[in-house]
């Protein structure tokens, strides 16, 4: 999992510029709409919607935008005809990629992903060729400042967490997908403030590359994520501290 939380933090900082342009709001609205469509518009009974709303509020998404996205998902407003599609492929140096899309136009999404791969030396793969390399997991992060890490560990594990990783400034908690809500609830009821909660994909085995090669792969990830149709990109690339420093100052 090396570098996952640090890279996520860097992306959030860089995402501030996207928020000004409204791109991040568009992406969040799509996630809210799909969550509401699949599990209903009540966040109390729909954990996926609750996670999406938490992210939207953290990004200061306007309340009207949130309510409109929910209504699209529940069918009260038109425009909720989105589908989730995952494309698979390989970037240069044999790095595996899963590209998770939320789109109202499957052909447009596929064309854009293929264009990026073709331009940057990657290639698309058949369904299943890459997916088996990743595990779906619940992922929670929280600040390590001012908390007892041993207490966090005990609360998380007792609630069903699979693993807890503690560093100087961050605590990362990994769960089975169906245990994410229970672990989050237990932490919050114990008085801990969680920073990030999501369902994510993690590579079973990571590939380490040099700094130059790593930066070129992360550039492809950023280009893909700039597409309005792309929601998330997962890779099996291990990001070194040296590469993270370069990314943070870029």
C-alpha contacts under 8 A as a table, 3 or more apart, distances in Angstrom:
res1	aa1	res2	aa2	distance
1	X	4	X	5.67
1	X	202	X	7.31
1	X	238	X	7.94
2	X	5	X	7.99
2	X	238	X	6.57
2	X	239	X	6.89
2	X	240	X	7.82
3	X	6	X	5.24
3	X	7	X	5.86
3	X	238	X	7.12
3	X	239	X	5.55
3	X	240	X	6.89
3	X	241	X	7.41
3	X	244	X	7.65
4	X	7	X	5.31
4	X	8	X	6.13
4	X	239	X	7.95
5	X	8	X	4.94
5	X	9	X	6.14
5	X	141	X	7.76
5	X	172	X	7.68
6	X	9	X	5.06
6	X	10	X	6.29
6	X	244	X	7.50
7	X	10	X	5.07
7	X	11	X	6.18
7	X	244	X	6.91
8	X	11	X	5.11
8	X	12	X	6.23
9	X	12	X	5.10
9	X	13	X	6.36
10	X	13	X	5.16
10	X	14	X	6.21
10	X	247	X	7.62
10	X	248	X	6.05
11	X	14	X	5.02
11	X	15	X	5.80
12	X	15	X	4.80
12	X	16	X	6.73
13	X	16	X	5.63
14	X	17	X	6.22
14	X	18	X	7.58
15	X	18	X	4.94
15	X	19	X	6.25
15	X	24	X	7.41
16	X	19	X	5.06
16	X	20	X	6.59
17	X	20	X	5.25
17	X	21	X	6.75
18	X	21	X	5.16
18	X	22	X	6.23
18	X	23	X	5.38
18	X	24	X	5.75
19	X	22	X	4.91
19	X	23	X	5.94
19	X	24	X	5.10
19	X	25	X	6.59
19	X	59	X	7.61
20	X	23	X	7.79
21	X	24	X	7.84
22	X	25	X	5.20
22	X	26	X	6.46
23	X	26	X	5.17
23	X	27	X	6.48
23	X	228	X	7.35
24	X	27	X	5.10
24	X	28	X	6.13
25	X	28	X	5.04
25	X	29	X	5.97
25	X	56	X	7.49
25	X	61	X	6.31
26	X	29	X	5.14
26	X	30	X	6.38
26	X	228	X	7.53
27	X	30	X	5.25
27	X	31	X	6.47
27	X	228	X	6.85
27	X	231	X	6.66
28	X	31	X	5.11
28	X	32	X	6.22
28	X	52	X	7.06
28	X	55	X	7.59
28	X	56	X	6.13
29	X	32	X	5.09
29	X	33	X	6.10
29	X	56	X	7.98
29	X	65	X	7.22
29	X	66	X	6.64
29	X	69	X	5.34
30	X	33	X	5.07
30	X	34	X	6.23
30	X	69	X	7.08
30	X	82	X	7.56
30	X	102	X	6.75
31	X	34	X	5.32
31	X	35	X	6.13
31	X	52	X	6.41
31	X	102	X	7.52
32	X	35	X	5.14
32	X	36	X	6.07
32	X	49	X	5.99
32	X	52	X	5.56
32	X	53	X	6.86
32	X	66	X	7.53
32	X	69	X	5.99
32	X	70	X	6.11
32	X	73	X	7.47
33	X	36	X	5.20
33	X	37	X	6.06
33	X	69	X	5.00
33	X	70	X	5.29
33	X	71	X	7.54
33	X	72	X	5.92
33	X	73	X	4.21
33	X	74	X	7.77
33	X	80	X	6.28
34	X	37	X	5.03
34	X	38	X	6.14
34	X	73	X	5.91
34	X	80	X	7.46
34	X	82	X	6.81
34	X	83	X	7.66
35	X	38	X	5.29
35	X	39	X	5.93
35	X	40	X	7.35
35	X	46	X	7.85
35	X	48	X	5.74
35	X	49	X	4.99
35	X	52	X	7.62
35	X	73	X	7.23
36	X	39	X	5.33
36	X	40	X	4.57
36	X	41	X	4.81
36	X	42	X	7.78
36	X	46	X	7.81
36	X	49	X	6.01
36	X	70	X	5.72
36	X	71	X	7.95
36	X	73	X	4.78
36	X	74	X	5.90
37	X	40	X	5.75
37	X	41	X	7.49
37	X	72	X	7.82
37	X	73	X	4.11
37	X	74	X	5.23
37	X	75	X	7.63
37	X	80	X	7.74
38	X	73	X	7.83
39	X	45	X	7.90
39	X	46	X	5.55
39	X	48	X	7.65
39	X	49	X	7.52
40	X	43	X	7.90
40	X	45	X	7.87
40	X	46	X	6.61
40	X	73	X	7.75
40	X	74	X	6.32
41	X	46	X	7.44
41	X	49	X	7.46
41	X	70	X	6.10
41	X	71	X	7.59
41	X	73	X	7.52
41	X	74	X	6.21
42	X	45	X	5.59
42	X	46	X	6.06
42	X	49	X	7.74
43	X	46	X	4.72
43	X	47	X	6.28
43	X	48	X	7.84
43	X	49	X	5.42
43	X	50	X	4.72
44	X	47	X	7.09
44	X	50	X	7.14
46	X	49	X	5.39
46	X	50	X	6.28
47	X	50	X	4.89
47	X	51	X	6.21
47	X	181	X	6.71
48	X	51	X	5.24
48	X	52	X	6.28
49	X	52	X	5.00
49	X	53	X	6.09
50	X	53	X	5.12
50	X	54	X	6.20
51	X	54	X	5.10
51	X	55	X	6.42
51	X	197	X	6.60
51	X	198	X	6.82
52	X	55	X	5.27
52	X	56	X	6.26
53	X	56	X	4.94
53	X	57	X	6.11
53	X	66	X	7.57
54	X	57	X	5.28
54	X	58	X	6.11
55	X	58	X	5.02
55	X	59	X	6.25
55	X	196	X	7.95
56	X	59	X	5.17
56	X	60	X	6.37
56	X	61	X	5.26
56	X	66	X	7.51
57	X	60	X	4.85
57	X	61	X	5.59
57	X	62	X	7.93
58	X	61	X	7.60
61	X	65	X	6.89
61	X	66	X	7.05
62	X	65	X	5.37
62	X	66	X	6.56
63	X	66	X	5.09
63	X	67	X	6.22
64	X	67	X	5.18
64	X	68	X	6.08
65	X	68	X	5.15
65	X	69	X	6.18
66	X	69	X	5.19
66	X	70	X	6.33
67	X	70	X	5.16
67	X	71	X	6.25
68	X	71	X	5.13
68	X	72	X	6.25
68	X	77	X	7.51
69	X	72	X	5.17
69	X	73	X	6.42
69	X	80	X	7.96
70	X	73	X	5.11
70	X	74	X	6.32
71	X	74	X	5.06
71	X	75	X	5.98
71	X	76	X	4.87
71	X	77	X	5.45
72	X	75	X	5.18
72	X	76	X	5.89
72	X	77	X	4.61
72	X	78	X	5.74
72	X	79	X	5.81
72	X	80	X	4.63
73	X	76	X	7.64
73	X	77	X	7.86
73	X	80	X	5.23
74	X	77	X	7.73
75	X	78	X	6.56
75	X	80	X	7.02
77	X	80	X	7.54
79	X	82	X	7.97
81	X	104	X	5.97
82	X	102	X	6.25
82	X	103	X	5.18
82	X	104	X	4.62
83	X	101	X	7.94
83	X	102	X	5.65
83	X	103	X	5.59
83	X	104	X	6.37
84	X	100	X	7.13
84	X	101	X	5.61
84	X	102	X	4.79
84	X	103	X	6.73
85	X	100	X	5.98
85	X	101	X	5.14
85	X	102	X	6.60
85	X	103	X	7.82
85	X	106	X	7.83
86	X	98	X	6.60
86	X	99	X	5.47
86	X	100	X	4.43
86	X	101	X	5.99
87	X	98	X	5.92
87	X	99	X	5.06
87	X	100	X	6.53
87	X	101	X	7.86
87	X	110	X	7.78
87	X	124	X	7.71
87	X	125	X	7.85
87	X	127	X	7.16
88	X	96	X	7.77
88	X	97	X	5.83
88	X	98	X	4.82
88	X	99	X	6.23
88	X	124	X	6.05
88	X	125	X	5.31
88	X	126	X	6.72
88	X	127	X	6.39
88	X	128	X	7.70
88	X	129	X	7.19
88	X	130	X	5.92
88	X	131	X	7.14
89	X	96	X	6.10
89	X	97	X	5.28
89	X	98	X	6.70
89	X	122	X	7.26
89	X	123	X	5.63
89	X	124	X	4.12
89	X	125	X	4.50
89	X	126	X	7.72
89	X	129	X	7.98
89	X	130	X	6.80
90	X	94	X	5.89
90	X	95	X	5.47
90	X	96	X	4.65
90	X	97	X	5.71
90	X	122	X	5.46
90	X	123	X	5.45
90	X	124	X	6.42
90	X	125	X	7.04
91	X	94	X	6.06
91	X	95	X	5.11
91	X	96	X	6.38
91	X	97	X	6.92
91	X	117	X	7.08
91	X	120	X	7.82
91	X	121	X	6.67
91	X	122	X	4.19
91	X	123	X	6.64
91	X	217	X	6.93
92	X	95	X	6.23
92	X	120	X	7.88
92	X	121	X	5.86
92	X	122	X	5.45
92	X	217	X	7.39
95	X	207	X	7.01
95	X	235	X	6.76
95	X	236	X	6.23
95	X	237	X	6.31
96	X	130	X	6.26
96	X	235	X	5.50
96	X	236	X	5.75
96	X	237	X	7.79
97	X	130	X	7.02
97	X	233	X	6.87
97	X	234	X	5.59
97	X	235	X	4.57
97	X	236	X	7.08
98	X	130	X	7.10
98	X	131	X	6.92
98	X	233	X	5.72
98	X	234	X	5.07
98	X	235	X	6.48
99	X	230	X	6.92
99	X	231	X	7.72
99	X	232	X	6.12
99	X	233	X	4.62
99	X	234	X	6.54
100	X	230	X	6.06
100	X	231	X	5.58
100	X	232	X	5.13
100	X	233	X	6.12
101	X	109	X	7.32
101	X	229	X	5.47
101	X	230	X	4.28
101	X	231	X	5.01
101	X	232	X	6.96
102	X	229	X	5.50
102	X	230	X	6.21
102	X	231	X	6.00
103	X	106	X	6.40
103	X	109	X	6.83
103	X	229	X	5.08
103	X	230	X	7.74
105	X	108	X	5.42
105	X	109	X	6.37
106	X	109	X	5.20
106	X	110	X	6.19
107	X	110	X	5.22
107	X	111	X	6.05
108	X	111	X	5.10
108	X	112	X	6.18
109	X	112	X	5.25
109	X	113	X	6.28
109	X	229	X	5.74
109	X	230	X	7.52
110	X	113	X	5.25
110	X	114	X	6.04
111	X	114	X	5.19
111	X	115	X	6.03
112	X	115	X	5.06
112	X	116	X	6.39
112	X	227	X	7.65
113	X	116	X	5.32
113	X	117	X	6.38
113	X	224	X	6.84
114	X	117	X	5.14
114	X	118	X	6.06
114	X	123	X	7.54
114	X	124	X	6.72
115	X	118	X	5.19
115	X	119	X	6.08
116	X	119	X	5.21
116	X	120	X	6.15
116	X	122	X	7.97
116	X	220	X	7.48
116	X	223	X	7.53
116	X	224	X	6.90
117	X	120	X	5.36
117	X	121	X	5.98
117	X	122	X	4.40
117	X	123	X	5.48
117	X	124	X	7.05
118	X	121	X	5.60
118	X	122	X	5.85
118	X	123	X	6.44
119	X	122	X	7.67
120	X	220	X	7.18
125	X	129	X	6.19
125	X	130	X	7.40
126	X	129	X	5.59
127	X	130	X	7.39
127	X	131	X	7.48
128	X	131	X	5.07
128	X	132	X	6.36
129	X	132	X	6.98
130	X	133	X	5.68
130	X	134	X	7.71
131	X	134	X	5.75
132	X	135	X	7.55
133	X	203	X	5.82
133	X	204	X	5.72
133	X	205	X	7.34
134	X	201	X	5.88
134	X	202	X	5.22
134	X	203	X	4.32
134	X	204	X	5.50
134	X	236	X	7.97
135	X	201	X	5.49
135	X	202	X	5.31
135	X	203	X	6.37
135	X	204	X	6.58
136	X	176	X	7.56
136	X	177	X	6.71
136	X	199	X	7.06
136	X	200	X	5.80
136	X	201	X	4.58
136	X	202	X	6.53
137	X	174	X	6.45
137	X	175	X	5.68
137	X	176	X	5.19
137	X	177	X	5.08
137	X	199	X	5.84
137	X	200	X	5.55
137	X	201	X	6.07
137	X	202	X	7.16
138	X	174	X	5.57
138	X	175	X	4.71
138	X	176	X	5.71
138	X	177	X	4.84
138	X	178	X	7.87
138	X	179	X	7.42
138	X	180	X	5.19
138	X	197	X	7.52
138	X	198	X	5.94
138	X	199	X	4.56
138	X	200	X	6.18
139	X	172	X	7.19
139	X	173	X	5.79
139	X	174	X	4.90
139	X	175	X	6.49
139	X	180	X	7.38
139	X	196	X	7.69
139	X	197	X	5.76
139	X	198	X	5.37
139	X	199	X	6.05
139	X	200	X	6.60
140	X	172	X	5.80
140	X	173	X	4.99
140	X	174	X	6.56
140	X	184	X	7.49
140	X	194	X	6.96
140	X	195	X	7.39
140	X	196	X	5.46
140	X	197	X	4.59
140	X	198	X	6.70
141	X	170	X	6.86
141	X	171	X	5.61
141	X	172	X	4.60
141	X	173	X	6.23
141	X	194	X	6.04
141	X	195	X	5.51
141	X	196	X	5.15
141	X	197	X	6.80
142	X	170	X	5.90
142	X	171	X	5.32
142	X	172	X	6.77
142	X	193	X	6.62
142	X	194	X	4.65
142	X	195	X	4.86
142	X	196	X	6.95
143	X	169	X	5.93
143	X	170	X	4.74
143	X	171	X	6.10
143	X	193	X	7.99
143	X	194	X	7.55
143	X	195	X	7.18
144	X	147	X	5.87
144	X	148	X	7.89
144	X	149	X	7.01
144	X	166	X	7.63
144	X	167	X	7.50
144	X	168	X	6.73
144	X	169	X	4.93
144	X	170	X	4.86
144	X	171	X	5.69
145	X	169	X	6.32
145	X	170	X	7.88
147	X	152	X	7.69
147	X	192	X	7.95
148	X	151	X	5.33
148	X	152	X	6.43
149	X	152	X	4.98
149	X	153	X	6.05
149	X	166	X	7.19
149	X	171	X	7.84
150	X	153	X	4.99
150	X	154	X	6.23
151	X	154	X	5.12
151	X	155	X	6.15
152	X	155	X	5.26
152	X	156	X	6.02
152	X	187	X	7.33
152	X	192	X	7.96
153	X	156	X	5.28
153	X	157	X	6.02
153	X	164	X	6.31
154	X	157	X	5.29
154	X	158	X	5.89
155	X	158	X	5.27
155	X	159	X	6.22
155	X	183	X	7.98
155	X	186	X	6.71
155	X	187	X	6.43
155	X	190	X	7.66
156	X	159	X	5.20
156	X	160	X	6.47
156	X	161	X	5.33
156	X	164	X	7.74
156	X	173	X	7.52
156	X	183	X	5.69
156	X	186	X	7.11
156	X	187	X	6.61
157	X	160	X	5.09
157	X	161	X	4.57
157	X	162	X	6.74
157	X	163	X	7.46
157	X	164	X	7.95
158	X	161	X	7.24
159	X	179	X	7.90
159	X	182	X	6.22
159	X	183	X	5.06
159	X	186	X	6.38
160	X	175	X	6.97
160	X	179	X	6.14
160	X	182	X	7.42
160	X	183	X	6.28
161	X	164	X	7.39
161	X	173	X	6.84
161	X	174	X	5.96
161	X	175	X	4.57
161	X	176	X	7.23
161	X	179	X	7.13
161	X	180	X	7.82
161	X	183	X	6.42
162	X	173	X	7.76
162	X	174	X	5.69
162	X	175	X	4.98
162	X	176	X	6.94
163	X	173	X	5.90
163	X	174	X	5.16
163	X	175	X	6.89
164	X	171	X	7.10
164	X	172	X	5.74
164	X	173	X	4.51
164	X	174	X	6.34
165	X	171	X	5.80
165	X	172	X	5.09
165	X	173	X	6.40
166	X	170	X	6.27
166	X	171	X	4.60
166	X	172	X	6.45
167	X	170	X	5.37
167	X	171	X	6.22
175	X	178	X	7.94
175	X	179	X	5.93
175	X	180	X	5.77
175	X	183	X	7.78
176	X	179	X	5.26
176	X	180	X	6.55
177	X	180	X	5.58
177	X	199	X	6.60
178	X	181	X	7.17
179	X	182	X	5.41
179	X	183	X	6.24
180	X	183	X	5.34
180	X	184	X	6.13
180	X	199	X	7.94
181	X	184	X	5.17
181	X	185	X	6.04
182	X	185	X	5.14
182	X	186	X	6.13
183	X	186	X	5.14
183	X	187	X	6.25
184	X	187	X	5.25
184	X	188	X	6.26
184	X	194	X	7.65
184	X	197	X	7.76
185	X	188	X	5.20
185	X	189	X	6.02
186	X	189	X	5.14
186	X	190	X	6.15
187	X	190	X	5.11
187	X	191	X	6.57
187	X	192	X	5.41
187	X	193	X	7.51
187	X	194	X	7.66
188	X	191	X	5.10
188	X	192	X	5.03
188	X	193	X	6.12
188	X	194	X	7.26
189	X	192	X	7.32
194	X	197	X	7.36
201	X	234	X	6.56
202	X	234	X	7.45
202	X	235	X	7.95
202	X	236	X	7.50
203	X	206	X	6.07
203	X	235	X	6.94
203	X	236	X	4.97
204	X	236	X	7.78
205	X	236	X	6.68
206	X	236	X	4.66
206	X	237	X	5.38
206	X	238	X	5.35
207	X	236	X	6.00
207	X	237	X	4.92
207	X	238	X	5.46
208	X	237	X	6.19
208	X	238	X	4.99
208	X	239	X	7.03
208	X	240	X	7.73
209	X	213	X	6.00
209	X	214	X	5.75
209	X	237	X	7.71
209	X	238	X	7.45
209	X	239	X	7.99
210	X	213	X	5.34
210	X	214	X	5.97
211	X	214	X	5.04
211	X	215	X	6.11
211	X	240	X	7.54
211	X	242	X	6.71
211	X	243	X	5.08
212	X	215	X	5.27
212	X	216	X	6.37
212	X	243	X	7.96
213	X	216	X	5.11
213	X	217	X	6.40
214	X	217	X	5.22
214	X	218	X	6.24
214	X	237	X	7.65
214	X	239	X	6.92
214	X	243	X	6.73
215	X	218	X	5.09
215	X	219	X	6.06
215	X	243	X	6.76
215	X	247	X	7.29
216	X	219	X	5.07
216	X	220	X	6.59
217	X	220	X	5.16
217	X	221	X	6.46
218	X	221	X	4.84
218	X	222	X	6.19
219	X	222	X	5.11
219	X	223	X	6.21
220	X	223	X	5.08
220	X	224	X	6.18
221	X	224	X	5.20
221	X	225	X	6.17
221	X	233	X	6.44
222	X	225	X	5.04
222	X	226	X	6.25
223	X	226	X	5.20
223	X	227	X	7.21
224	X	227	X	5.68
224	X	230	X	6.63
224	X	233	X	7.53
225	X	228	X	7.59
225	X	230	X	5.57
225	X	231	X	6.70
225	X	232	X	6.62
225	X	233	X	6.95
226	X	230	X	7.39
227	X	230	X	5.38
228	X	231	X	7.65
230	X	233	X	7.68
239	X	243	X	6.21
239	X	244	X	6.65
240	X	243	X	5.19
240	X	244	X	6.25
241	X	244	X	4.97
241	X	245	X	6.21
242	X	245	X	5.21
242	X	246	X	6.46
243	X	246	X	5.07
243	X	247	X	6.14
244	X	247	X	4.97
244	X	248	X	6.05
245	X	248	X	5.18
245	X	249	X	6.35
246	X	249	X	5.39
246	X	250	X	6.03
247	X	250	X	5.14
